[in-house]
């Protein structure tokens, strides 16, 4: 019996690469938690949420489902009772809902009958809570006590932040076990988070500064977290501690800028490390995630930012205020605290809610006939003699300024031809949504280097699997070559990439300084 032909093996490799790209794209939209489980049946859209199954003929998009889901969980009776109240007396959630409805009335529907617009703060806050409740139910459970606290305006702010923390942990790949809050025999943290890949466990507590605080909103007073930190550290913990603290401040500064309150938080944590005691003993160490969710302070605007600051309380190599001596130290710290690195990525991506029920981008879902250039597929291309001939796309790149793709095609006779293909606005939107998977497989694309670890990752992608013999050859003229060559392949590759990253990062700093821009030395990134 003969095995698969070379052509069949090549096809298998291509299909595996395409499946990997689809999963990469799904995780980019949905995170590392349980995937959305959904299908269509006889005109109904069916969605599984944990062990619960829901269905409707009206759900065209995933947000359609979420808008219904949050109403069901809060109950229509509760919602109608709140809507019957004067607007000023309504629950904050219903005030958000009213703004969402008013916005929808002003938006024209597309040819497919779907509203499309940039999110306002009200839409982000309302839809974000619905998504967090779904993530909680789909990855753990949705506690009745949490819903009760959410319905109460006096406890709403704290409860909505707890839901956000659960959603963040789910998207970062943590298994979540909620503690029994009715157990009064001892104090305990709100949940235990276990990372699915590493098995590392954390006792998690969430604390939010509420709007009654004189330091919330647009207050001119600097934020303070010491009181919230103390309350969280007083809880009994069975595992390493992870504490989330929400500042609840109106945004200041432009997106991407270092917030003006960061230095106050760093200074306060540094002082607390020296002074804070719990029951007469030095306070225990903890990972501290300080967030500022801007949507609730910009309900009618599309300009808002969610900011997260990762800090180490008594964890020296995990602290925003501590400068590392080298990029290699940053790499070592990231590996030591890898789960927090994934969490940081999840917090960054959580500013978006999935639009579709599967791995497709919204542009793909709404444009059924959206043409896609897929590596490994065959297309008719123009030849130099004027004829069109079938050829296989072997590689491609998008040039955004030209709104075009340049592809390399292999003809039947083995020759290669480069062709330019204009891209529509929908195709460009799909590319920007997931540049790495636009051509059907995962491709490296150039990316902006914003921090020292980005520079390391740039080289690591190319050299992580370089054989040790090659690495020895590449480093043979380095002053410490003899010592380096005693390292195993993995460590030698790390050193090699880190040193090149140091040069790249130093050049970036020089360029920014020369152009008058600000730059900062490397600091630990979680």
C-alpha positions in Angstrom: 0.0 0.0 0.0 1.5 3.3 -1.1 1.3 6.4 1.1 -0.2 9.8 0.1 1.2 11.5 -3.0 3.4 14.5 -2.6 0.5 16.6 -3.9 -1.8 15.1 -1.2 0.8 15.8 1.5 1.2 19.4 0.3 -2.6 19.8 0.4 -2.7 18.4 4.0 -0.1 20.9 5.1 -2.0 23.7 3.5 -5.2 22.7 5.2 -3.5 22.4 8.5 -2.0 25.9 8.0 -5.4 27.3 7.1 -7.0 25.7 10.2 -4.3 27.2 12.4 -4.9 30.6 10.9 -8.7 30.3 11.5 -8.0 29.4 15.2 -5.5 32.2 15.5 -8.2 34.6 14.1 -10.9 33.2 16.5 -8.6 33.7 19.5 -7.8 37.2 18.4 -11.5 38.0 18.6 -12.7 35.7 21.4 -9.6 35.3 23.5 -8.3 32.0 25.1 -11.4 31.0 26.9 -14.1 28.6 25.8 -15.0 29.3 22.2 -18.5 30.6 21.2 -20.6 27.5 20.5 -23.3 28.3 17.9 -25.0 27.1 14.8 -28.0 27.8 12.5 -30.9 25.4 12.4 -34.2 25.8 10.4 -33.8 29.6 10.5 -32.9 29.8 14.1 -29.6 30.9 15.5 -28.7 28.6 18.4 -26.2 29.6 21.1 -24.8 27.5 23.9 -23.9 29.3 27.1 -22.3 26.8 29.5 -25.1 24.2 29.9 -27.8 26.6 28.8 -29.1 26.7 25.2 -30.8 29.7 23.8 -32.2 30.4 20.3 -33.8 33.1 18.2 -34.6 34.0 14.6 -33.6 37.6 15.2 -29.9 37.2 16.0 -27.9 38.2 12.9 -24.7 39.1 14.8 -23.2 38.2 18.2 -24.1 41.6 19.7 -27.7 40.9 18.7 -27.5 37.9 21.0 -25.8 39.9 23.7 -28.5 42.5 23.7 -31.1 39.8 24.3 -28.9 37.9 26.8 -28.5 40.8 29.2 -32.3 41.5 29.2 -33.0 37.9 30.1 -30.5 37.8 32.9 -31.7 41.0 34.5 -35.3 39.8 33.6 -37.8 41.8 31.5 -40.0 42.5 34.6 -37.1 44.3 36.3 -36.2 46.2 33.1 -39.9 47.3 32.5 -40.2 48.4 36.1 -37.1 50.6 35.8 -38.2 52.1 32.5 -41.5 53.1 34.2 -39.5 55.3 36.5 -38.6 59.0 35.7 -35.3 59.0 33.8 -33.4 60.6 36.7 -34.4 57.8 39.0 -33.6 54.9 36.7 -30.8 52.3 37.3 -27.6 53.3 35.6 -27.9 50.3 33.3 -31.2 51.5 32.0 -29.7 55.0 31.4 -27.0 53.3 29.2 -29.7 51.3 27.5 -31.7 54.5 26.7 -28.7 56.1 25.1 -28.1 52.9 23.0 -31.6 52.9 21.7 -31.5 56.6 20.9 -28.2 56.0 18.9 -29.7 53.1 17.0 -32.6 55.3 15.9 -30.2 57.7 14.3 -28.2 55.0 12.4 -29.2 53.9 8.9 -29.2 50.2 8.3 -26.9 48.7 5.7 -28.1 46.6 2.7 -28.0 43.6 5.0 -30.3 45.3 7.6 -27.5 45.6 10.2 -26.6 48.8 12.0 -22.9 49.7 11.7 -21.2 52.5 13.6 -18.3 53.3 15.9 -19.0 52.4 19.5 -20.0 55.2 21.9 -19.1 54.9 25.6 -22.8 53.9 26.3 -22.7 51.1 23.8 -19.3 49.9 25.0 -20.4 49.9 28.7 -23.8 48.2 28.0 -22.5 45.6 25.5 -19.4 45.1 27.5 -21.3 44.1 30.6 -23.5 41.8 28.5 -20.3 40.1 27.2 -18.8 39.8 30.6 -21.9 38.1 31.9 -21.8 35.7 29.0 -18.1 35.0 29.6 -18.8 34.3 33.3 -21.7 31.9 32.5 -19.8 30.2 29.6 -16.5 29.7 31.4 -17.7 29.2 35.0 -21.1 30.2 36.2 -23.2 33.4 36.6 -23.9 33.7 40.4 -27.4 34.9 41.4 -25.7 37.1 44.1 -23.7 38.9 41.4 -26.9 39.6 39.4 -28.6 40.8 42.6 -25.8 43.2 43.3 -25.9 44.4 39.7 -29.6 45.2 40.0 -29.0 47.3 43.1 -27.8 50.8 42.2 -25.8 51.0 45.4 -23.7 48.0 44.6 -23.8 48.2 40.8 -20.3 49.7 40.3 -18.5 47.1 42.4 -20.5 44.3 40.8 -19.9 45.5 37.2 -16.2 45.5 37.9 -16.3 42.0 39.3 -18.0 40.9 36.1 -15.3 42.7 34.1 -12.5 40.9 36.0 -14.2 37.5 35.4 -14.5 38.3 31.7 -10.8 39.4 31.5 -9.6 36.2 33.2 -11.7 34.0 31.0 -10.3 35.6 27.8 -6.8 35.2 29.2 -7.3 31.4 29.4 -8.0 31.0 33.1 -10.3 28.4 34.6 -12.5 30.2 37.1 -13.9 28.9 40.3 -16.2 31.3 42.1 -16.0 31.3 45.9 -19.2 30.7 48.0 -19.9 34.3 49.1 -22.6 33.0 51.5 -19.9 31.3 53.6 -19.4 33.5 56.6 -17.0 31.2 58.5 -14.0 33.0 57.1 -13.1 35.8 54.7 -12.1 34.7 51.3 -11.2 36.2 47.9 -13.9 36.3 45.2 -12.6 33.6 43.0 -9.8 31.2 42.2 -8.2 31.5 38.7 -6.2 28.6 37.4 -4.4 29.0 34.1 -5.4 26.2 31.7 -1.9 25.8 30.2 0.3 26.1 33.2 -2.0 25.1 36.1 -0.8 28.0 38.2 -3.5 29.1 40.7 -4.3 32.6 41.9 -6.7 33.9 44.6 -8.4 36.9 43.0 -10.0 39.9 44.5 -11.6 42.9 42.7 -12.0 46.4 44.2 -13.5 49.5 42.6 -13.4 53.1 43.5 -17.0 54.2 43.3 -18.4 57.4 42.0 -19.1 58.7 45.6 -15.4 59.0 46.1 -13.9 62.5 45.9 -11.1 61.0 43.8 -13.3 59.6 41.0 -14.6 61.1 37.8 -13.0 64.4 36.8 -11.5 65.0 40.3 -8.4 67.1 40.4 -7.2 65.0 43.4 -4.7 62.3 42.5 -6.0 58.7 42.7 -5.3 56.6 45.7 -5.5 52.8 45.9 -3.9 52.1 49.4 -7.3 51.6 51.1 -8.6 49.3 48.3 -5.3 47.4 48.4 -5.5 47.0 52.2 -9.1 45.6 52.0 -8.1 43.1 49.4 -5.0 41.9 51.3 -7.1 41.4 54.4 -9.0 38.6 52.6 -7.7 35.1 53.3 -6.0 33.6 50.2 -5.2 29.9 49.4 -3.0 30.8 46.5 -0.8 33.6 45.1 -2.7 36.8 45.2 -4.0 38.7 42.2 -5.8 42.0 43.0 -7.7 44.2 40.5 -8.3 47.9 41.4 -10.5 50.2 39.3 -9.8 53.9 39.6 -13.1 55.1 38.0 -11.6 58.4 36.6 -12.4 60.4 33.6 -9.7 59.9 31.0 -6.9 62.4 30.7 -4.5 62.6 27.9 -4.6 61.0 24.5 -4.9 57.2 23.8 -1.5 55.5 24.0 0.0 58.2 26.3 1.2 57.3 29.8 -1.6 58.4 32.2 -0.8 61.3 34.5 -1.9 59.3 37.5 0.7 56.5 37.0 3.4 58.2 39.0 1.0 58.6 41.9 0.1 54.9 41.9 3.7 53.8 41.7 4.7 56.1 44.6 1.8 54.9 46.7 2.6 51.3 46.1 6.3 51.8 46.9 5.3 53.5 50.2 2.8 50.7 51.0 5.4 48.0 50.5 7.4 49.6 53.4 4.5 50.4 55.7 1.4 48.3 55.2 0.7 45.6 57.7 -2.2 43.1 58.0 -3.1 42.0 61.6 0.3 43.3 62.8 2.3 41.4 60.2 3.9 42.7 57.0 1.4 42.6 54.1 1.8 39.6 51.8 2.9 40.0 48.1 0.4 40.3 45.3 0.1 41.0 41.6 -1.8 44.2 41.3 -3.7 45.2 38.1 -4.8 48.9 38.2 -7.4 49.7 35.6 -9.3 52.8 34.5 -12.2 52.0 32.2 -13.1 55.2 30.4 -16.3 54.3 28.6 -18.6 55.1 31.5 -17.2 58.6 31.6 -17.8 59.2 27.9 -21.3 57.8 27.3 -22.1 60.0 24.3 -18.6 60.0 22.8 -16.7 57.6 20.6 -13.4 58.8 22.1 -12.5 56.9 25.3 -9.8 54.6 26.5 -9.4 51.6 28.8 -6.1 51.7 30.6 -4.4 48.9 32.6 -1.3 49.1 34.7 0.4 45.9 35.9 2.3 46.3 39.2 4.1 44.0 41.6 3.4 44.6 45.3 6.5 43.1 46.9 7.3 41.2 43.7 10.5 43.0 42.7 10.8 41.8 39.1 7.2 42.5 38.3 6.8 46.3 38.8 6.2 49.2 36.5 8.4 51.5 38.5 11.5 49.2 38.5 13.9 49.5 35.5 15.5 46.4 34.3 19.2 46.4 33.5 18.7 44.6 30.2 16.1 43.3 27.7 17.2 39.7 28.7 16.1 40.5 32.2 12.7 41.5 30.9 12.5 38.3 29.0 13.3 36.3 32.1 10.7 38.2 34.1 8.1 37.7 31.5 8.7 33.9 31.5 8.5 33.9 35.3 5.2 35.7 35.2 3.9 34.4 31.9 0.2 34.1 33.1 0.2 37.8 33.8 1.7 38.5 30.4 -1.3 36.7 28.8 -3.7 38.6 31.1 -2.2 41.9 30.0 -2.8 40.9 26.4 -6.4 40.0 27.2 -7.0 43.3 28.9 -5.7 45.1 25.9 -7.9 43.1 23.5 -11.0 43.3 25.7 -11.8 46.8 24.3 -13.6 44.9 21.5 -16.6 42.6 21.5 -16.8 39.8 18.9 -19.1 40.7 16.0 -19.6 37.1 14.7 -20.4 33.7 16.1 -17.4 32.0 14.6 -13.8 32.7 13.4 -14.9 35.1 10.7 -14.4 38.9 10.9 -17.4 41.1 10.6 -16.5 42.1 7.1 -16.4 38.4 6.0 -19.7 37.6 7.6 -21.5 40.6 6.2 -20.0 40.3 2.7 -20.7 36.7 1.7 -19.1 37.2 -1.7 -16.0 39.1 -0.3 -13.2 38.0 -2.6 -10.1 36.7 -0.7 -6.6 36.0 -1.9 -5.7 32.7 -0.2 -2.2 31.4 -0.4 -2.3 27.9 -2.0 -5.3 28.7 -4.1 -5.3 29.0 -7.9 -6.2 32.2 -9.8 -6.3 33.4 -13.4 -3.5 35.9 -13.8 -2.4 38.0 -16.8 0.8 36.9 -18.5 3.3 39.1 -20.4 2.0 37.8 -23.8 -1.5 39.0 -23.0 -3.0 35.6 -22.1 -4.7 34.7 -18.8 -3.4 31.5 -17.2 -4.1 29.7 -13.9 -1.4 30.1 -11.3 -1.0 29.2 -7.6 -0.6 32.1 -5.1 2.5 31.3 -3.1 3.1 34.5 -1.2 1.5 38.0 -0.9 1.8 41.3 1.0 -0.6 44.2 1.4 0.6 47.8 0.8 -1.9 49.9 2.7 -1.1 53.3 1.1 -1.9 51.8 -2.3 -4.9 49.8 -1.0 -3.5 46.8 -3.0 -2.0 43.4 -2.6 1.1 42.2 -4.4 1.2 38.4 -4.9 3.7 36.0 -6.2 2.1 33.3 -8.3 3.6 30.0 -9.5 2.6 29.0 -13.1 2.2 25.5 -14.4 5.7 25.6 -16.0 7.3 26.5 -12.7 7.9 30.2 -13.5 6.8 32.9 -11.0 4.9 36.0 -11.7 4.2 39.0 -9.5 0.7 40.6 -9.9 -0.9 43.6 -8.2 -4.5 43.3 -7.0 -6.6 46.3 -5.9 -8.4 45.8 -2.6 -11.9 47.0 -1.8 -12.7 49.0 1.4 -14.2 45.8 2.8 -11.1 43.8 2.1 -8.9 46.5 3.6 -11.1 46.5 6.7 -10.7 42.7 6.9 -6.9 43.1 6.6 -6.7 45.6 9.4 -8.9 43.3 11.6 -6.4 40.5 11.3 -3.3 41.2 9.2 -1.5 38.0 10.0 -4.3 35.8 8.7 -5.6 37.8 5.8 -4.1 35.5 3.2 -5.5 32.3 4.8 -2.4 31.2 6.7 -0.5 32.8 9.5 2.1 35.3 8.0 4.4 37.6 9.9 3.7 41.2 9.2 5.7 44.2 10.2 4.5 45.7 13.5 5.3 48.8 15.5 7.8 48.3 18.2 6.3 50.1 21.2 8.3 48.6 24.1 11.6 46.7 24.6 10.0 43.3 24.6 8.5 44.0 21.1 12.1 44.4 19.8 13.0 41.0 21.4 9.9 39.3 19.9 10.8 40.7 16.5 14.0 38.7 16.5 12.7 35.7 18.4 10.1 35.0 15.7 12.9 34.4 13.3 15.6 32.8 15.5 13.9 30.8 18.3 14.3 27.6 16.4 17.7 28.3 14.8 20.0 25.3 15.4 22.6 25.8 18.1 25.4 25.2 15.5 24.2 28.2 13.5 23.9 30.3 16.7 27.5 29.4 17.6 28.6 30.5 14.1 26.6 33.8 14.4 28.3 34.6 17.7 31.8 33.2 17.1 33.4 36.7 17.2 31.6 37.9 20.3 33.9 38.7 23.3 32.1 36.2 25.5 31.6 33.5 22.8 33.3 30.7 24.8 30.9 31.1 27.7 27.8 31.6 25.5 28.6 28.4 23.6 28.2 26.4 26.8 24.5 27.4 26.9 21.7 25.2 25.6 20.0 26.2 22.3 17.1 27.9 23.9 19.1 30.1 26.2 21.7 30.9 23.5 18.9 31.9 21.2 17.4 34.2 23.9 20.8 35.9 24.5 21.3 36.3 20.7 17.9 37.9 20.2 18.1 40.0 23.3 21.4 41.6 22.2 20.1 42.5 18.8 17.0 43.8 20.4 19.1 46.0 22.6 20.7 47.6 19.5 17.3 48.0 17.8 15.7 49.6 20.9 18.7 51.9 21.5 18.4 53.1 17.8 14.7 53.7 18.3 15.4 55.8 21.5 18.0 57.8 19.6 15.6 58.5 16.7 12.9 59.6 19.1 15.3 61.9 21.0 16.6 63.3 17.8 13.1 64.1 16.6 12.1 65.7 19.9 10.0 62.8 21.1 10.0 61.4 24.6 11.3 58.0 25.4 11.8 55.9 28.6 14.3 53.2 29.5 13.2 49.6 29.5 10.8 48.6 32.4 9.3 45.3 33.3 6.3 44.4 31.1 4.0 41.8 32.4 
